[in-house]
């Protein structure tokens, strides 16, 4: 069935009476060929491969025999015209365009392609419109018959929604190797959409990593199992570990291979088709490189290269995203969680990559608007799917349908305790009440780690333990908040601090102050990292107005706040300091005002109001608040039900609620509590009971997918 699309990709509004800027993004139905005019050729619908335009010059009328389609353009604007084509023979069949309105049979196009062959191929033209119309032309000559599908014409203004890369069997993408591709025995996910146009003489390779002329212990490859269309995954061997059924030519399929423990699984369109066990680790070494569309075993020959299109190639290291049948994604893929590669999804660049890797194109892989029909995911709001019913008599009816999982009010609590330290991660949904549920484990058990997060990724930084000896953890690990599972190494280092004061915006995480190994065991330093980018150490931001630890940290989308805290120098002192930074810049913190009480503090916020509880050894139990966008002293909010000493120094928040989890009542005992309390941020009042943690804990880390720092 053909899909007629207008300004979804082009970014242009369709004015009344104009033809659409995107002619079609998919196969053609019978009705989809409306608007095409034949000149010296017969234009018709062909049902092959789901639907195509057929241009027939069997009558050999002479001149340029073509199907033409006139598109309104903006003079001086840049456009891309793209089409996939194949012919019954290779005799002077072309595709091209004409600047202006084509209306005279036999007139040559302004620009046309190399000859179309019997093998389906993608042809594209980047052009600047010289006038108010451009005519795209599908050309058949000398008794030829040509078939065209996936015809698109769009303005290249950056408003695209995804695409693919077409490989002709002589090209590939080389990914600059990093240690992130050293999988060892870790879990992983390799997924992509595949559209095979023709078989390769030995095999068609989708993704491969390994050494030249070796299928040894460092080798993996997702490819066809031979001169066929059977997908298979090769692991440390020249034989497929798992394989699937034959795939049809010229049809999109979603492929995924995962490793979970020692179990490898292959999925085709969300269905588990094969599994196997293998306990071996993947050896290091990538002298043959990491490649998409070609096999590392021999990249110089074309016998193992892919012929067809790949879209949304994504690799996750550390997570087996699929372990049973699943619903295939309908949106373009995003760099979630532990993504180490995401490519073949940009219609404007074959070498574009979403995690910062460098990709070199070899040969002529073609970036294309062709894709499996994916759409852009939402960052908020509601998506309607299937049948939706509205009460038309009502003035307003809340929308129904499915929504994405980010920003849904999930709060994670991680680590804590002392003898021994905990690695447990649990979670609650803040919009309700109830007990916490197990999420997974930290990479390293520790207390006094601190959390920060975007709407999708939670990051845990630093930490400390005295068991069996005093140890500071220079570590960063992370999780994907909407899922469950163990944390993954961020492949970066902190400054070695514990009990930092953390906050975050949608993109940047801030770590201020903290407990450090060197005397006097306290720092005023502020560091930052980019939440979405693994493989980085923290960078220097500036300094707090006062060196301290165990303070409240929270944020609006622009401003980070640090309230109260503790310093051991020159003598053990609890503080009433409030200072702030502008998160997007760098520099030293600036005085904001004073807390009403002094204490070690735990804070939370929505985008406008910050709420924090101060707790001193003397037994103060105050909850205070500030308006983040202003300056001034804090005001009384309410009281705690139970005196929490050194609980979750960050708290967790949504747009409506602030939560505090764990802590202990007696600093000398170290015994953790399992309580969860909350307040409604917009009001004032004492805390209310929410539920219980999975275990008693203190000095833990907390993150949220909907805190006040997210825009």
Residue pairs with C-beta under 8 A, 6 or more apart in sequence:
1 26
1 27
1 29
1 50
1 51
2 24
2 26
2 27
2 28
2 29
2 31
2 32
2 51
3 24
3 25
3 26
3 27
3 32
3 373
4 20
4 23
4 24
4 32
5 20
5 22
5 24
5 25
6 14
6 20
6 21
6 22
7 13
7 14
7 20
7 21
7 22
8 22
8 25
8 161
9 22
9 25
9 152
9 154
9 159
9 160
9 161
9 347
9 369
10 21
10 22
10 153
10 154
10 155
10 157
10 159
11 154
11 155
11 157
11 158
11 159
12 21
12 74
12 155
14 20
14 21
15 72
18 72
19 35
19 69
19 70
19 71
19 72
20 71
21 71
21 72
21 153
21 154
21 155
22 152
22 153
22 154
22 369
23 69
23 71
23 136
23 151
23 152
23 153
24 32
24 149
24 150
24 151
24 152
25 150
25 152
25 369
25 370
25 371
25 373
26 149
26 150
26 373
27 49
27 50
27 51
27 52
27 149
27 150
28 45
28 51
28 52
28 53
28 149
29 45
29 51
30 45
30 51
32 45
32 51
32 53
33 43
33 44
33 45
33 53
35 69
36 43
36 53
36 67
36 68
36 69
36 138
37 43
37 67
37 68
37 69
38 55
38 66
38 67
38 68
39 64
39 65
39 66
39 67
39 68
39 102
39 104
39 105
39 106
40 57
40 61
40 62
40 63
40 64
40 65
40 66
40 105
40 106
41 55
41 56
41 57
41 59
41 61
41 65
41 66
41 67
41 140
42 55
42 56
42 58
42 59
43 53
43 54
43 55
43 56
43 67
44 53
44 54
44 56
45 51
45 52
45 53
45 54
46 52
46 53
46 54
46 147
48 147
49 147
49 149
49 250
49 251
50 149
50 250
50 251
51 149
52 147
52 148
52 149
53 67
53 138
53 147
53 148
53 149
53 151
54 145
54 146
54 147
55 65
55 66
55 67
55 138
55 139
55 140
55 145
55 146
55 147
55 148
56 140
56 145
57 65
57 140
57 141
57 142
57 143
57 144
57 145
58 143
58 145
60 142
60 143
61 105
62 106
63 105
63 106
63 107
64 105
64 106
64 107
64 108
64 109
64 137
64 139
64 141
65 139
65 140
65 141
66 109
66 137
66 138
66 139
66 140
67 137
67 138
67 148
68 98
68 102
68 135
68 136
68 137
68 138
69 135
69 136
69 151
70 101
70 102
70 133
70 134
70 135
71 133
71 134
71 135
71 136
71 153
72 132
72 133
73 79
73 129
73 131
73 132
73 133
73 134
74 129
74 132
74 155
75 129
75 130
75 131
75 132
76 128
76 129
77 128
77 129
77 155
77 157
78 126
78 127
78 128
78 155
78 156
78 157
79 126
79 127
79 128
79 129
79 134
79 153
79 154
79 155
79 156
80 124
80 125
80 126
80 127
80 152
80 153
80 154
80 156
80 347
80 348
80 369
81 97
81 124
81 125
81 127
81 134
81 136
81 152
81 153
82 122
82 123
82 124
82 125
82 150
82 151
82 152
82 153
82 368
82 369
82 370
83 95
83 122
83 123
83 124
83 136
83 138
83 148
83 149
83 150
83 151
83 152
84 120
84 121
84 122
84 123
84 148
84 149
84 150
84 166
84 370
85 93
85 95
85 116
85 120
85 121
85 123
85 138
85 146
85 147
85 148
86 116
86 117
86 118
86 119
86 120
86 121
86 146
86 147
87 93
87 116
87 117
87 118
87 140
87 144
87 145
87 146
87 147
88 118
88 144
88 145
88 146
89 118
89 144
90 115
90 116
90 117
90 118
91 115
91 141
91 142
91 143
91 144
92 115
92 141
92 142
92 144
93 115
93 116
93 139
93 140
93 141
93 144
93 146
94 109
94 112
94 113
94 114
94 115
94 116
94 139
94 141
95 112
95 113
95 116
95 123
95 136
95 137
95 138
95 139
95 148
96 109
96 110
96 111
96 112
96 113
96 125
96 136
96 137
96 139
97 109
97 110
97 111
97 112
97 125
97 127
97 134
97 135
97 136
97 137
98 107
98 109
98 110
98 134
98 135
98 137
99 110
99 127
99 129
99 130
99 131
99 134
100 130
100 131
100 133
100 134
100 135
101 133
101 135
102 109
102 135
102 137
109 137
109 139
111 125
111 127
112 137
112 139
113 123
113 125
114 123
116 123
116 146
119 197
119 198
119 307
120 197
120 198
120 250
121 166
121 168
121 197
122 150
122 166
122 309
122 366
122 368
122 370
124 366
124 368
126 156
127 134
134 153
136 151
136 153
138 146
138 148
138 151
139 146
140 146
150 368
150 369
150 370
152 369
152 370
154 160
154 347
154 369
156 348
158 348
160 346
160 347
160 348
160 369
161 332
161 374
161 375
161 376
162 311
162 312
162 332
162 345
162 346
162 347
162 371
162 374
162 376
163 311
163 344
163 345
163 346
163 347
163 348
163 367
163 368
163 369
163 370
163 371
164 193
164 195
164 309
164 310
164 311
164 312
164 344
164 345
164 347
164 367
164 368
164 369
164 370
164 371
165 173
165 292
165 293
165 309
165 310
165 311
165 343
165 344
165 350
165 365
165 366
165 367
165 368
166 308
166 309
166 365
166 366
166 368
166 370
167 293
167 305
167 306
167 307
167 308
167 309
167 310
167 365
168 307
168 363
168 364
168 366
169 198
169 200
169 302
169 305
169 306
169 307
170 302
170 305
170 363
170 364
171 293
171 294
171 305
171 361
171 362
171 363
171 364
171 365
172 205
172 291
172 292
172 293
172 294
172 299
172 305
172 306
172 362
172 363
172 365
173 291
173 292
173 293
173 294
173 343
173 344
173 350
173 351
173 359
173 360
173 361
173 362
173 365
174 289
174 290
174 291
174 294
174 299
174 359
174 360
174 361
174 362
175 181
175 289
175 290
175 291
175 292
175 341
175 343
175 353
175 357
175 358
175 359
176 290
176 357
176 358
176 359
176 360
177 209
177 286
177 289
177 290
178 340
178 357
178 535
179 491
179 535
180 317
180 340
180 491
180 534
180 535
181 209
181 286
181 290
181 317
181 340
182 282
182 284
182 286
183 220
183 259
183 281
183 282
183 317
184 281
184 282
184 284
185 279
185 280
185 281
185 282
186 259
186 317
186 318
187 258
187 259
187 260
187 261
187 318
187 319
187 320
188 258
188 259
188 315
188 316
188 317
188 318
188 319
188 320
189 256
189 257
189 258
189 314
189 315
189 316
189 319
189 320
189 321
189 322
190 207
190 222
190 233
190 256
190 257
190 258
190 314
190 315
191 254
191 255
191 256
191 257
191 312
191 313
191 314
191 315
191 321
191 322
191 333
192 206
192 207
192 222
192 254
192 255
192 256
192 310
192 311
192 312
192 313
192 314
192 344
193 252
193 253
193 254
193 255
193 310
193 311
193 312
193 371
193 372
194 206
194 231
194 247
194 252
194 253
194 254
194 255
194 308
194 309
194 310
195 250
195 251
195 252
195 253
195 308
195 309
195 310
195 311
195 370
195 372
196 204
196 224
196 229
196 247
196 249
196 250
196 251
196 306
196 307
196 308
197 249
197 250
197 307
197 308
197 309
198 249
198 307
198 308
199 224
199 227
199 228
199 229
199 307
200 224
200 227
200 302
200 303
200 304
200 305
200 306
200 307
201 227
201 302
201 303
202 226
202 227
202 303
202 304
203 223
203 224
203 225
203 226
203 227
203 295
203 303
203 304
204 223
204 224
204 229
204 304
204 305
204 306
204 307
204 308
205 221
205 222
205 223
205 224
205 291
205 293
205 294
205 295
205 304
205 305
205 306
206 222
206 223
206 231
206 255
206 292
206 293
206 306
206 310
206 313
207 221
207 222
207 223
207 291
207 292
207 313
207 315
208 219
208 220
208 221
208 222
208 223
208 288
208 290
208 291
208 294
208 295
208 296
208 297
209 218
209 219
209 220
209 221
209 286
209 288
209 289
209 290
209 291
209 296
210 216
210 218
210 219
210 220
210 221
210 285
210 286
210 288
210 296
210 297
211 218
211 219
211 285
211 286
211 287
211 288
211 296
212 287
212 288
212 296
212 297
212 298
212 299
213 288
213 297
213 298
214 288
214 297
215 234
215 236
215 237
215 238
215 297
216 236
216 283
217 236
217 280
217 282
217 283
218 236
218 282
218 283
218 284
218 285
218 286
219 234
219 235
219 236
219 237
219 296
219 297
220 233
220 234
220 235
220 236
220 282
221 233
221 234
221 295
221 296
221 297
222 231
222 232
222 233
222 234
222 255
222 257
223 231
223 232
223 234
223 295
223 304
223 306
224 230
224 231
224 232
225 231
225 232
225 240
225 243
228 246
229 246
229 247
229 248
229 249
230 243
230 244
230 245
230 246
230 247
231 243
231 244
231 247
231 253
231 255
231 266
231 268
232 240
232 241
232 242
232 243
232 244
232 266
233 240
233 241
233 242
233 243
233 257
233 264
233 266
234 240
234 241
235 241
235 264
235 278
235 280
235 282
236 278
236 280
236 282
236 283
241 264
241 276
241 278
242 257
242 264
242 265
242 266
242 273
242 274
242 275
242 276
243 266
243 273
243 274
244 255
244 266
244 268
244 273
244 274
245 268
245 273
247 253
247 268
252 311
252 372
252 373
253 268
253 269
254 267
254 268
254 269
254 270
254 328
254 329
254 372
255 266
255 267
255 268
256 266
256 267
256 321
256 322
257 264
257 265
257 266
257 267
258 264
258 265
258 267
258 320
258 321
258 322
258 323
259 320
260 320
260 323
262 277
262 278
262 279
263 275
263 276
263 277
263 323
264 275
264 276
264 277
264 278
265 272
265 274
265 275
265 320
265 322
265 323
266 272
266 273
266 274
266 275
267 273
267 322
267 325
267 326
269 328
270 322
270 325
270 326
270 327
270 328
271 325
272 324
272 325
286 296
288 296
288 297
288 299
289 296
289 299
290 296
290 341
291 299
292 310
292 313
292 343
292 344
292 359
293 305
293 306
293 310
293 365
294 304
294 305
294 306
294 362
295 304
295 305
297 304
298 304
299 362
309 368
309 370
310 344
311 344
311 345
311 370
311 371
311 372
311 374
312 332
312 333
312 342
312 344
312 345
312 371
312 372
312 374
313 341
313 342
313 343
313 344
313 345
314 333
314 335
314 339
314 341
314 342
315 339
315 340
315 341
315 342
316 336
316 337
316 338
316 339
316 340
317 338
317 340
317 488
318 337
318 338
318 486
318 488
318 489
319 337
319 338
319 480
319 483
319 485
319 488
329 374
330 373
330 374
330 375
331 374
331 375
331 376
331 377
332 345
332 371
332 374
332 375
332 376
332 377
333 342
333 345
334 342
334 354
334 377
334 456
335 342
335 354
335 355
335 532
336 456
336 457
336 480
337 456
337 457
337 478
337 479
337 480
337 483
337 488
338 478
338 480
338 488
338 534
339 354
339 355
340 355
340 357
340 534
341 353
341 355
341 357
342 353
342 354
342 355
343 351
343 352
343 353
343 354
343 357
343 359
344 350
345 352
345 354
345 371
346 352
346 367
347 367
347 368
347 369
348 367
349 367
350 361
350 365
350 366
350 367
351 359
351 360
351 361
352 359
352 367
353 359
355 532
355 533
355 534
356 533
377 404
378 403
378 404
379 404
379 406
379 407
379 455
380 407
381 403
382 399
382 400
382 401
382 403
383 401
383 402
383 403
383 404
384 399
384 400
384 401
385 401
385 402
386 401
388 399
388 400
388 401
389 400
390 397
391 397
405 482
406 455
406 456
406 481
406 482
406 705
407 455
407 705
407 706
407 710
408 429
408 431
408 482
408 705
408 706
409 429
409 430
409 431
409 654
409 657
409 704
409 705
409 706
410 427
410 428
410 429
410 430
410 481
410 482
410 704
410 705
410 706
411 427
411 428
411 429
411 430
411 652
411 653
411 654
411 659
411 661
411 702
411 703
411 704
411 705
412 425
412 426
412 427
412 439
412 451
412 458
412 479
412 481
412 652
412 702
412 703
412 704
413 425
413 426
413 427
413 428
413 436
413 648
413 652
413 661
413 662
413 693
413 697
413 700
413 701
413 702
414 424
414 425
414 426
414 442
414 449
414 451
414 460
414 487
414 700
414 701
414 702
414 703
415 421
415 422
415 423
415 424
415 425
415 442
415 445
415 446
415 447
415 449
415 460
415 463
415 697
415 699
415 700
415 701
416 422
416 447
416 662
416 672
416 697
416 698
416 699
416 700
416 701
417 447
417 670
417 672
417 695
417 696
417 697
417 698
417 699
417 700
418 447
418 465
418 466
418 467
418 670
418 698
418 699
419 467
419 670
420 445
420 465
420 467
421 445
421 446
421 447
421 463
421 465
421 467
422 445
422 447
422 695
422 697
422 700
423 441
423 442
423 443
423 444
423 445
423 446
424 438
424 441
424 442
424 694
424 695
424 697
425 438
425 439
425 440
425 441
425 442
425 479
425 486
425 487
426 436
426 437
426 438
426 439
426 693
426 694
426 695
427 436
427 437
427 439
427 484
428 434
428 435
428 436
428 437
428 659
428 676
428 690
428 691
430 652
430 653
430 654
430 657
430 659
430 678
430 704
430 706
431 654
431 656
431 657
433 678
433 689
433 690
433 691
434 690
434 691
435 691
435 692
435 693
435 694
436 661
436 676
436 691
436 692
436 693
436 694
437 694
438 484
438 694
439 479
439 484
439 485
440 479
440 484
440 485
440 486
440 487
441 486
441 487
442 449
442 460
442 477
442 486
442 487
443 475
443 477
443 486
443 487
443 488
443 489
444 463
444 473
444 475
444 477
445 465
446 463
446 464
446 465
446 473
446 475
446 498
447 463
447 464
447 465
447 498
447 698
447 699
447 700
448 462
448 463
448 464
448 498
448 499
448 515
448 699
449 460
449 461
449 462
449 463
449 473
449 498
449 700
449 701
450 460
450 461
450 462
450 498
450 499
450 500
450 501
450 502
450 511
450 514
450 553
450 649
450 650
450 701
451 458
451 459
451 460
451 461
451 502
451 650
451 701
451 702
451 703
452 458
452 459
452 461
452 502
452 503
452 504
452 509
452 510
452 511
452 531
452 703
453 459
453 481
453 504
453 509
453 531
453 703
453 704
453 705
453 707
454 504
454 506
454 507
454 531
454 532
454 705
454 710
455 481
455 506
455 705
455 706
455 710
456 480
456 481
456 482
456 705
457 478
457 479
457 480
457 481
457 531
457 532
458 478
458 479
458 480
458 481
458 703
458 705
459 476
459 477
459 478
459 490
459 509
459 529
459 531
459 703
460 476
460 477
460 478
460 487
460 701
460 703
461 475
461 476
461 494
461 500
461 502
461 509
461 511
461 538
462 472
462 473
462 474
462 475
462 476
462 494
462 495
462 496
462 497
462 498
462 499
462 500
462 511
462 514
463 472
463 473
463 475
463 498
464 470
464 471
464 472
464 473
464 498
464 499
464 515
465 471
465 473
472 496
472 497
472 498
472 515
472 516
472 517
473 496
473 498
474 493
474 494
474 495
474 496
475 489
475 493
475 494
476 489
476 490
476 492
476 493
476 494
476 529
476 538
477 487
477 488
477 489
477 490
478 487
478 488
478 490
478 534
479 485
479 486
479 487
479 488
481 703
481 705
482 705
490 534
490 535
490 536
491 534
491 535
491 536
492 529
492 534
492 535
492 536
492 537
492 538
493 537
493 538
494 500
494 511
494 527
494 537
494 538
495 511
495 514
495 516
495 523
495 525
495 527
495 538
496 516
496 517
497 511
497 513
497 514
497 515
497 516
497 523
497 525
498 514
498 515
498 516
498 549
499 513
499 514
499 515
499 549
499 550
499 649
499 699
500 511
500 512
500 513
500 514
500 549
500 553
501 511
501 512
501 513
501 514
501 544
501 548
501 549
501 551
501 552
501 553
501 562
501 565
501 649
502 509
502 510
502 511
502 512
502 553
502 650
503 509
503 510
503 512
503 553
503 554
503 555
503 560
503 561
503 562
503 583
503 709
504 510
504 531
504 555
504 583
504 707
504 709
505 555
505 557
505 558
505 560
505 583
505 584
505 709
505 710
505 711
506 557
506 709
506 710
506 711
507 530
507 531
507 532
508 528
508 529
508 530
508 531
508 583
508 584
509 528
509 529
509 530
509 531
510 526
510 527
510 528
510 541
510 553
510 555
510 560
510 581
510 583
511 526
511 527
511 528
511 529
511 538
512 525
512 526
512 527
512 541
512 544
512 551
512 553
512 560
512 562
512 581
512 589
513 522
513 523
513 524
513 525
513 526
513 544
513 547
513 548
513 549
513 551
513 562
513 565
514 522
514 523
514 549
515 521
515 522
515 549
516 522
516 523
520 568
520 569
521 568
522 547
522 548
522 549
522 567
522 568
522 569
523 547
524 543
524 544
524 545
524 546
524 547
524 548
525 540
525 543
525 544
526 540
526 541
526 542
526 543
526 544
526 581
526 588
526 589
527 538
527 539
527 540
527 541
528 538
528 539
528 541
528 586
529 536
529 537
529 538
529 539
530 536
540 586
541 581
541 586
541 587
542 581
542 586
542 587
542 588
542 589
543 588
543 589
544 562
544 579
544 588
544 589
545 577
545 579
545 588
545 589
545 590
545 591
546 565
546 567
546 575
546 577
546 579
547 567
547 569
548 565
548 566
548 567
548 575
548 577
549 565
549 566
549 567
550 565
550 566
550 600
550 601
550 646
550 649
551 562
551 563
551 564
551 565
551 566
551 575
551 577
551 600
551 601
551 603
551 649
552 561
552 562
552 563
552 564
552 565
552 601
552 602
552 603
552 610
552 612
552 613
552 649
552 650
552 651
553 560
553 561
553 562
553 563
553 603
553 649
553 650
554 560
554 561
554 603
554 604
554 605
554 610
554 612
554 628
554 650
554 651
554 653
554 707
554 708
554 709
555 561
555 583
555 605
555 628
555 707
555 708
555 709
556 605
556 607
556 608
556 628
556 629
556 708
556 709
557 583
557 607
557 708
557 709
557 710
557 711
558 582
558 583
558 584
559 580
559 581
559 582
559 583
559 628
559 629
560 580
560 581
560 582
560 583
560 709
561 578
561 579
561 580
561 592
561 603
561 605
561 610
561 626
561 628
562 577
562 578
562 579
562 580
562 589
563 577
563 578
563 595
563 601
563 603
563 610
563 612
563 624
563 626
563 634
564 574
564 575
564 576
564 577
564 578
564 595
564 597
564 598
564 599
564 600
564 601
564 612
564 614
565 574
565 575
565 577
565 600
565 601
566 572
566 573
566 574
566 575
566 600
567 573
567 575
574 598
574 599
574 600
574 616
575 595
575 598
576 594
576 595
576 596
576 597
576 598
577 591
577 594
577 595
578 591
578 592
578 593
578 594
578 595
578 626
578 633
578 634
579 589
579 590
579 591
579 592
580 589
580 590
580 592
581 587
581 588
581 589
581 590
583 709
592 626
592 631
592 632
593 626
593 631
593 632
593 633
593 634
594 633
594 634
595 601
595 612
595 614
595 624
595 633
595 634
596 622
596 624
596 633
596 634
596 635
596 636
597 614
597 616
597 620
597 622
597 624
598 614
598 616
598 620
599 614
599 615
599 616
599 620
599 622
600 614
600 615
600 616
600 645
600 646
600 649
601 612
601 613
601 614
601 615
601 649
602 612
602 613
602 615
602 644
602 647
602 648
602 649
602 650
602 651
602 660
603 610
603 611
603 612
603 613
603 649
603 650
603 651
604 610
604 611
604 612
604 650
604 651
604 652
604 653
604 658
604 659
604 660
604 681
604 707
604 708
605 611
605 628
605 653
605 658
605 681
605 707
605 708
605 709
606 653
606 654
606 655
606 656
606 681
606 682
606 707
606 708
607 628
607 655
607 708
607 709
607 710
607 711
608 627
608 628
608 629
608 708
609 625
609 626
609 627
609 628
609 681
609 682
609 708
610 625
610 626
610 628
610 708
611 623
611 624
611 625
611 637
611 651
611 653
611 658
611 679
611 681
612 623
612 624
612 625
612 634
612 651
613 621
613 622
613 623
613 624
613 640
613 644
613 647
613 651
613 660
613 687
614 620
614 622
614 623
614 624
615 621
615 640
615 643
615 644
615 645
615 646
615 647
615 663
617 645
617 667
619 643
621 639
621 640
621 643
622 636
622 639
623 636
623 637
623 638
623 639
623 640
623 679
623 686
623 687
624 634
624 635
624 636
624 637
625 634
625 635
625 637
625 681
625 684
626 632
626 633
626 634
626 635
628 708
636 684
637 679
637 684
637 685
638 679
638 684
638 685
638 686
638 687
639 686
639 687
640 660
640 677
640 686
640 687
641 677
641 686
641 687
641 689
642 665
642 673
642 675
642 677
643 665
644 660
644 662
644 663
644 664
644 665
644 673
644 675
645 663
645 664
645 665
645 666
645 667
645 698
646 663
646 664
646 667
646 698
646 699
647 660
647 661
647 662
647 663
647 664
647 673
647 698
647 699
647 700
648 660
648 661
648 662
648 663
648 700
648 701
648 702
649 699
650 701
650 702
650 703
651 658
651 659
651 660
651 661
651 702
652 658
652 659
652 660
652 661
652 702
652 703
652 704
652 707
653 659
653 681
653 704
653 706
653 707
653 708
654 704
654 706
654 707
655 681
655 706
655 708
656 680
656 681
656 682
657 678
657 679
657 680
657 681
658 678
658 679
658 681
659 676
659 677
659 678
659 690
659 702
660 676
660 677
660 678
660 687
661 675
661 676
661 693
661 697
661 700
661 702
662 672
662 673
662 674
662 675
662 676
662 693
662 696
662 697
662 698
662 700
663 672
663 673
663 675
663 698
664 670
664 671
664 672
664 673
664 698
665 673
670 698
671 696
672 695
672 696
672 697
672 698
673 696
673 697
673 698
674 692
674 693
674 694
674 695
674 696
674 697
675 689
675 692
675 693
676 689
676 690
676 691
676 692
676 693
677 687
677 688
677 689
677 690
678 687
678 688
678 690
679 685
679 686
679 687
679 688
